[in-house]
Amino acid sequence: MECLDYQPNRIARSLRKKQTSSLGLVVADITNPFYTEIAWSVEYLSYLRKYTMMLCSSDGDPEKEQFYIHQLSQWQVDGIILVSSSIMPLQLVPTSTGNIPIILIDHDCPGYDFDTVIIDDYYAGKIATEHLVQLGHKRIACITGSKDIIPSHKREFGYEAALRENGLEFDPALVVRGDFNIISGLNCANRLLEMKNRPTAIFACNDLMAMGVMQSAFKHGLRIPEDLSVVGFDDIYWSKYTTPPLTTVKLPIHQMAEEAINCFIDRMENPAKACRTVTLEVQLEKRGSTGPLKKINP
C-alpha cells in the first residue's frame, strides 16, 4: 500500500467506525476575545487528538444557536462543545442530536445531564470586589450583563456578598447592565460617572466593558487609578496593554478548553458514564488600574 501511496477513504472509515473524527464548537460571539481564545484552544487541542473542528458563532441569538446545533448533528459530528450566552441554552437543543455528546463551557444548566466545565463566578465576583474594598473604596459600582446570562448573575451576587460582608451598604443604583462589549461599558460608565455621588471604583463583568469604563473615565477627566479604580474579568490578551494595564479576574481559558476536550474524549470512550462538572480556579491579576483613592469627590 505504501508503494501505491494509498490514502484511506475517510468517509468509508467513518461509516465503519460510526465516527467522523469531527467536533462542533458553538460560541456566542466570535468577535469577543474570550470566545476567540476558547475557539483557538479547542481547535488546537482537537488537532492534537486528530479531530477536525467546525466553528459556529451564534451572535447570542438562541434561534441561530439551535440551528447550528441541529446542523452539526446532521453533519454527524462526534460531539458538540457549546459556549452559550443563553440563560438555559439546553432547552433549545433539538432531539435530533440523539446520542451526540454535548459539553458546556462557562455555563451550567441544573437539571440537565451534560458534562460541564465552569469557574466559580460567585467567588470571582467576590474577590474582585474585595480587592477594591481592601483599597479603601466604599462607593463601588458593578457593570453586569444581561438578565439572560447566568454567569453574570453569579458575579453580581459575589459583588453584593463582598459589600455586605465588609459592612458596606448595597446600592442598587450602582448596578447597571451592559452587553459585554466596549460600547456598552462606555455607556454604562457614563451613567455612573455623571451621578452626583459617583462611584470611586467600578467592577466590570468582562474586560471589554472595563475598557469602555476606562474610555469613559478619560472622557470625564478622571485619572486611573488615582480618581477611579477599574477591575475587569476574563484576562483577555489585550488587558495587559491598556493604559494603565487592567486589573482583572484571570480565567484559565486554555485549561477550560482542555477539560472540555477531555470530557468529550471520555464521553466517547464511556458513553454510559455519569456526567460531571469540572470547576476550575480563578485568580485576581493585580495591575495598574486599581489603587487607593487619592482624590475625594467634590
C-alpha positions as CSV (number, residue, x, y, z in Angstrom):
1,M,0.0,0.0,0.0
2,E,2.9,2.4,0.8
3,C,4.3,1.7,-2.7
4,L,1.0,2.7,-4.2
5,D,0.7,5.8,-2.0
6,Y,-2.6,4.5,-0.7
7,Q,-4.7,7.0,1.2
8,P,-7.6,5.6,3.3
9,N,-11.0,6.8,2.5
10,R,-12.1,8.8,5.4
11,I,-15.8,8.6,4.6
12,A,-15.7,4.8,4.3
13,R,-13.7,4.6,7.6
14,S,-16.2,6.8,9.4
15,L,-19.1,4.7,8.3
16,R,-17.4,1.6,9.5
17,K,-16.4,3.1,12.9
18,K,-19.6,5.2,13.2
19,Q,-17.4,8.2,14.0
20,T,-16.4,11.1,11.8
21,S,-13.4,12.5,13.8
22,S,-15.1,15.9,13.8
23,L,-16.2,18.1,16.6
24,G,-18.5,21.1,16.6
25,L,-17.9,24.2,18.6
26,V,-20.7,26.8,19.0
27,V,-19.7,30.1,20.6
28,A,-21.9,33.1,21.4
29,D,-19.8,35.8,19.8
30,I,-16.6,35.1,17.9
31,T,-15.7,38.8,17.9
32,N,-15.4,38.7,21.7
33,P,-11.8,37.9,22.5
34,F,-12.9,35.5,25.3
35,Y,-14.7,33.3,22.8
36,T,-11.9,33.7,20.2
37,E,-9.4,32.4,22.7
38,I,-11.7,29.5,23.6
39,A,-12.0,28.7,19.9
40,W,-8.3,28.8,19.3
41,S,-7.6,26.5,22.2
42,V,-10.4,24.0,21.3
43,E,-9.1,23.9,17.6
44,Y,-5.5,23.3,18.7
45,L,-6.4,20.6,21.2
46,S,-8.7,19.0,18.7
47,Y,-5.9,18.9,16.1
48,L,-3.6,17.2,18.6
49,R,-6.3,14.5,19.0
50,K,-6.7,14.1,15.2
51,Y,-10.1,15.8,15.2
52,T,-11.4,18.4,12.8
53,M,-13.2,21.3,14.4
54,M,-16.3,23.0,12.9
55,L,-16.8,26.5,14.3
56,C,-20.2,28.3,14.5
57,S,-20.9,31.7,16.1
58,S,-24.5,32.3,17.2
59,D,-24.2,36.1,17.8
60,G,-26.1,35.5,21.0
61,D,-29.2,34.5,19.1
62,P,-30.9,31.4,20.6
63,E,-32.6,30.5,17.3
64,K,-29.3,30.7,15.5
65,E,-27.7,28.6,18.2
66,Q,-30.4,26.0,17.8
67,F,-30.0,26.0,14.1
68,Y,-26.2,25.3,14.4
69,I,-26.7,22.5,16.9
70,H,-29.2,20.9,14.6
71,Q,-26.9,21.3,11.5
72,L,-23.9,19.9,13.4
73,S,-25.9,16.9,14.4
74,Q,-27.0,16.4,10.8
75,W,-23.4,16.5,9.7
76,Q,-22.8,13.7,12.3
77,V,-20.1,15.3,14.3
78,D,-18.9,13.1,17.1
79,G,-19.6,15.8,19.7
80,I,-20.5,19.4,20.3
81,I,-18.9,21.9,22.7
82,L,-21.3,24.7,23.5
83,V,-20.2,28.1,24.9
84,S,-23.5,29.8,25.1
85,S,-24.8,33.2,26.4
86,S,-28.4,32.0,26.9
87,I,-29.7,31.5,30.4
88,M,-30.9,28.0,29.7
89,P,-29.4,27.0,26.3
90,L,-30.2,23.3,26.6
91,Q,-33.9,24.0,26.4
92,L,-33.2,24.7,22.8
93,V,-31.2,21.5,22.0
94,P,-33.2,19.7,19.4
95,T,-34.0,16.0,19.9
96,S,-32.3,15.2,16.6
97,T,-28.9,15.4,18.4
98,G,-29.6,11.9,19.5
99,N,-26.6,10.4,21.3
100,I,-24.2,13.1,20.3
101,P,-22.4,14.3,23.5
102,I,-22.7,18.0,24.3
103,I,-20.1,19.6,26.5
104,L,-20.8,23.0,28.1
105,I,-18.1,25.6,28.8
106,D,-18.6,28.6,31.2
107,H,-22.3,27.7,31.7
108,D,-24.1,25.2,33.8
109,C,-27.7,24.1,33.4
110,P,-29.1,22.4,36.6
111,G,-31.4,19.6,35.8
112,Y,-29.7,18.6,32.6
113,D,-27.3,15.7,32.2
114,F,-24.3,17.3,30.4
115,D,-20.6,17.4,31.1
116,T,-19.8,20.9,32.1
117,V,-16.6,23.0,32.6
118,I,-17.1,26.1,34.6
119,I,-15.5,28.6,37.0
120,D,-16.9,29.7,40.3
121,D,-18.4,33.0,39.1
122,Y,-19.7,33.9,42.5
123,Y,-16.3,33.6,44.1
124,A,-14.7,35.5,41.2
125,G,-17.1,38.4,41.6
126,K,-16.4,38.4,45.3
127,I,-12.6,38.5,45.1
128,A,-12.8,41.3,42.5
129,T,-14.9,43.4,44.8
130,E,-13.0,42.6,48.0
131,H,-9.8,43.8,46.3
132,L,-11.5,47.2,45.8
133,V,-12.8,47.2,49.4
134,Q,-9.3,46.5,50.7
135,L,-8.1,49.5,48.8
136,G,-10.5,51.7,50.8
137,H,-13.3,52.1,48.3
138,K,-16.8,52.3,49.6
139,R,-18.8,53.5,46.5
140,I,-18.2,50.5,44.3
141,A,-20.3,50.0,41.1
142,C,-20.8,46.9,39.1
143,I,-21.4,46.7,35.4
144,T,-23.0,43.3,34.9
145,G,-24.5,41.6,31.8
146,S,-28.0,40.7,30.6
147,K,-30.5,39.1,32.9
148,D,-30.5,36.2,30.5
149,I,-26.8,35.3,31.3
150,I,-26.3,33.1,34.3
151,P,-22.5,33.7,34.9
152,S,-23.1,37.5,35.1
153,H,-25.8,36.9,37.7
154,K,-23.4,34.9,39.8
155,R,-20.7,37.6,39.5
156,E,-23.2,40.2,40.6
157,F,-24.2,38.1,43.6
158,G,-20.5,37.8,44.6
159,Y,-20.2,41.5,44.3
160,E,-23.2,42.1,46.6
161,A,-21.9,39.5,49.1
162,A,-18.4,41.1,49.3
163,L,-20.0,44.5,50.1
164,R,-22.3,43.2,52.8
165,E,-19.7,41.0,54.4
166,N,-17.4,44.1,54.7
167,G,-20.2,46.2,56.3
168,L,-20.8,48.3,53.1
169,E,-24.3,49.2,52.0
170,F,-25.5,47.7,48.7
171,D,-26.9,50.5,46.5
172,P,-29.0,49.1,43.5
173,A,-28.3,52.4,41.7
174,L,-24.7,51.3,41.4
175,V,-25.5,48.1,39.4
176,V,-26.1,48.7,35.7
177,R,-26.5,46.2,32.9
178,G,-24.2,46.2,29.9
179,D,-23.8,43.9,26.9
180,F,-20.2,42.6,27.3
181,N,-18.8,45.0,24.7
182,I,-16.7,48.2,24.8
183,I,-19.5,50.5,23.8
184,S,-21.9,49.2,26.5
185,G,-19.1,49.6,29.1
186,L,-18.6,53.2,27.9
187,N,-22.3,54.0,28.1
188,C,-22.8,52.4,31.5
189,A,-19.8,54.1,32.9
190,N,-21.1,57.5,31.5
191,R,-24.2,57.0,33.6
192,L,-22.3,56.1,36.7
193,L,-19.7,58.8,36.5
194,E,-22.3,61.5,35.9
195,M,-24.1,60.6,39.2
196,K,-23.9,63.3,41.9
197,N,-22.2,60.9,44.3
198,R,-20.3,58.9,41.7
199,P,-18.5,55.6,42.5
200,T,-14.8,55.6,43.1
201,A,-14.4,52.1,41.8
202,I,-16.1,50.0,39.1
203,F,-16.1,46.2,38.7
204,A,-17.0,45.3,35.1
205,C,-18.0,41.7,34.5
206,N,-15.8,41.4,31.4
207,D,-12.7,43.1,30.1
208,L,-14.3,44.7,27.1
209,M,-16.7,46.6,29.3
210,A,-13.8,47.5,31.6
211,M,-12.0,49.0,28.7
212,G,-15.2,51.0,27.9
213,V,-15.1,52.2,31.5
214,M,-11.5,53.4,31.1
215,Q,-12.5,55.4,28.0
216,S,-15.4,57.0,29.9
217,A,-13.1,57.9,32.8
218,F,-10.7,59.7,30.3
219,K,-13.6,61.5,28.8
220,H,-14.7,62.8,32.2
221,G,-11.1,63.9,33.0
222,L,-10.6,61.2,35.6
223,R,-7.2,59.6,36.3
224,I,-7.0,55.8,36.7
225,P,-6.4,54.7,39.4
226,E,-6.0,58.0,41.3
227,D,-9.6,59.1,40.8
228,L,-11.2,55.8,39.7
229,S,-10.2,52.2,40.1
230,V,-11.3,49.6,37.5
231,V,-11.4,45.8,37.6
232,G,-12.3,43.6,34.6
233,F,-13.0,40.0,34.1
234,D,-11.5,37.3,31.8
235,D,-7.9,38.5,31.4
236,I,-8.1,38.6,27.6
237,Y,-4.8,39.2,25.7
238,W,-5.4,42.9,25.4
239,S,-5.9,43.6,29.1
240,K,-2.2,43.7,29.7
241,Y,-1.8,46.5,27.2
242,T,-4.4,49.1,28.2
243,T,-3.2,52.3,29.8
244,P,-2.8,51.6,32.6
245,P,-2.8,47.8,32.4
246,L,-6.1,46.4,33.6
247,T,-6.6,44.6,36.9
248,T,-8.8,41.7,36.1
249,V,-10.0,38.2,37.2
250,K,-7.9,35.7,35.2
251,L,-9.9,32.8,33.8
252,P,-7.9,29.6,32.9
253,I,-9.2,29.8,29.3
254,H,-6.9,27.2,27.8
255,Q,-7.5,24.8,30.7
256,M,-11.3,25.2,30.2
257,A,-10.9,24.1,26.6
258,E,-8.6,21.3,27.6
259,E,-11.0,20.0,30.2
260,A,-13.9,20.2,27.7
261,I,-11.9,18.1,25.2
262,N,-11.1,15.6,28.0
263,C,-14.8,15.4,28.9
264,F,-15.6,14.8,25.2
265,I,-13.0,12.0,24.7
266,D,-14.1,10.4,28.0
267,R,-17.7,10.5,26.9
268,M,-16.8,8.9,23.5
269,E,-15.0,6.1,25.3
270,N,-17.5,5.7,28.2
271,P,-21.0,6.8,26.9
272,A,-22.8,5.4,30.0
273,K,-20.6,7.2,32.5
274,A,-22.3,9.7,34.8
275,C,-21.9,13.3,33.7
276,R,-19.6,15.5,35.6
277,T,-19.0,19.2,36.3
278,V,-15.4,20.4,36.4
279,T,-14.9,23.7,38.3
280,L,-11.7,25.5,37.7
281,E,-10.0,28.1,39.9
282,V,-9.6,31.8,39.1
283,Q,-7.2,34.4,40.4
284,L,-7.0,38.1,40.5
285,E,-4.3,39.7,38.3
286,K,-3.5,43.0,40.1
287,R,-2.2,45.6,37.6
288,G,-2.2,49.3,37.3
289,S,-5.9,50.1,37.0
290,T,-6.6,49.8,40.7
291,G,-5.2,51.7,43.7
292,P,-6.2,53.6,46.9
293,L,-8.4,56.5,46.2
294,K,-6.3,59.7,46.2
295,K,-9.0,62.2,45.3
296,I,-12.3,62.7,47.1
297,N,-15.4,63.6,45.1
298,P,-16.3,67.2,45.2
